[in-house]
Structure formats: C-alpha cells, structure tokens
Amino acid sequence: MQAFVSTTKANRRAFSLIELVIVVVIIGIIGAIAIPRMSRGASGAADSGLIADLAVLRSAVDLYKAEHGGTLPAFATFEAKMTTYTDDAGTANATKSSTYYRGPYLRELPKLKVGTNKGLTGIVATQGGSAKGWVYNESTGAVSANLPDTELDVRGVQYNAY
C-alpha cells in the first residue's frame, strides 16, 4: 500500500510571516532589557572588587595594629611591613625567624581595579599624589582608593569615599 502525500498549501507546516515578526520583536525586547544590565555588570564587578580589596587592606592594617600594641605601620615602610615578617617593634624582615614571626599580612598590595589609576599598586600619603593605587593615612590607619573626587561608581558615589 502506498502512502498518499499531499502537496497542497493547506497541508504544509511552516511559520507564517506574522509569527516570525512576533518572535523577532520579542527577541529585540529581551535584548533591549538585557544588554544594559549586562554592561553595568562589568563595572559593578569592578566596584565590588574595589570594596573587597579595601576590606583586605583595612583588615591587614587592623591586624598589624592589634599585634603591635596599637601602633600603626609607618607610611615609609607600609608595604614592607604588610608583605614581610616583622618583630615586636615592627621592623620588617624578608625571612621568618624566632624574632621576626609576625605577618606577613598581605602577599602583595592589590592593584586598583577602577578609575584612571586602574592597574596601579603602591601607596601615597595624600589623595591625588603620584600615580599609585592607594592612599594610606599613617595617623588614622585609613586606606582609600587614590582617585579624584570626580570619579564615581554607577550609583554616583565617589570611589575615594568607599
């Protein structure tokens, strides 16, 4: 027995032009909603990275202060005191020993993740100083991003005020 195959238009199955237009419009609407959200995601991730780096730096300073009798690391030796071993007086040394047993508090200073100084590391004493990533105030122990007041995150908050 032979199967009968109809070739009339009524029996064909395909998408109509209206159905295709509707699908394209729906995809366009989804794209219009998703693309701006995804582009903000990258800057939001950098903002979160900055917040995390500041938390690590501030915790390292606090731990140093707690282990050294309330003394904050001096600006001139900040990086050495954070990334190497120290003795009770805060003298830095590259190798651990019975005298130099405190620390290191950081493996390395993190790179700044946002703004015009993005990718830079190191510290300065005042905001807007030389091209470094971080500002450290040795009298208060405060650490912030070394960026001008004009650089803002997606919410309009100054990066240097984090």
N, C-alpha and C positions, 0 to 999 in steps of 0.2 A: 504494500500500500504506500502510495506516495503522499508526502505531506504537502499541503497546499500553502504556498507563500504568497501573501497579498502584497502588492506594491503600491497600493493606493495611499494617498496622503492621510487619510483618516486613521490608518493603522500604524503609521510611523511614530516612533517615540523620540522626541528631541526637545531641547529647550526653546521656548519662544523668545523673541527679541525682548519682550517686556520682562520676562523672568531674568534674562541676562543683565538688563539695565538695572533692575532692582538689586541684584547681587553686587554689581559694581558700585552702586550708591551706598550700600551697607558697608562694603569694604572701605570705601572712602571716608565714611563717618567714623568707623573704628580707627582708621589711620589718623584722622584729624584729632581724635581724642588721645591716642596712644603716643604719637611721636613727641608732642611737647612734654608729656610726662616722662618719657624715656630720656629726653635731652636734659631735663632737670635732674635726673637720677645721677648722672656723672658728676655734676657739681655738688649735689647733695652728698655723694660718697666722699668727695674731697673734703667737704666740710666736716663730715663725721671722722675722717682720718685726722684732720687737724685737732678736733676735740680729743680724740684718743691719744695723739702724741702729746698734747698739753697735759693730759691726765698722767701719762707716764713720766714726763719731765717733772711735774709738780710732786708726784709721789716719791721720785728719786730724791728730790731736794728735801722733802719732809723726812724721809728715812735717814738721809745723811745727818740732818739736824738732830733727829732723835738719838742717833748713835754717837754723836759728837758733843753731847752735853748742851744742846741748844744752839750751837754755833753753826751758822750757815756757811756754805762754801764761798770762798772769795771769788770775785769776778775774774781776776787774773789767772786763777788756777781752776776755774769751774770745770772745764772739760776733762782735765786730768783727774780731778777729784771724783768726777762722776763715772769715769770709764776705767779707772785703775784701782788698785788696792790702796787703802790709807791706814795710817796708825791712829792711835787715840787722839793725837794732836791735829790730825788732818793732813799730814804730809803724805803726798802721793808717791807710789812706787809701782812699777810695772809687774813685779812678781809677788806672789803671796808668800808670807813668812809668818813666824810667830809674832813679829812686831807689826807687820802690815797685813792685817787679817780682815779688815772691814772693807765692804764693797766687793767688786765694782757694782755700782747702782744702775748703770746702763752699759750695754755693749758698745753703743756709739750714739752720738747725738742724731736724732732723726732729721730727715730732710723736710723742709717746709713743703706742704702739699698744695698750697693755693697761692694766688696773687703774683705780683711782679717778682717776688723773690722765690718763687716756686723752684724746688730742687736744691736750694741752698741750705747749708747747715752752719754751725758756729753761732756764737752769741755776740751781742753788742750790749753796751750799758744803757743806751738811750734809744728810744723809738726813732727810726729813720736814720740810724747810724750807718756805718758802712754796709756793704752788701753781704749780710749774714741772715740767717733764718730766724733767729730767736732773740728776744730781749730778756735779759736777766737783771733783776734789781737785787744786789747783794745785801741791802739793808732790810728788805722785807722777804726775800726769797721768791718773789713773784716772777713768773715766766709767762711771756706772751709772744705772739707772732710779730715779727718785725715787718709790719706793713703800714702804709699810710692810712689815715682816717678815711680816705675816700674809697678804699677797697672794702666792699660789702658782700655778704653772702646773699643767697637767694631770698632770704627773709628781710634783707635790708639792715642786718646787724654788722657792725664793723668787726673784721677778723681780729684786729688787735685788742678787742674788748672781750674776747672769749675767755 
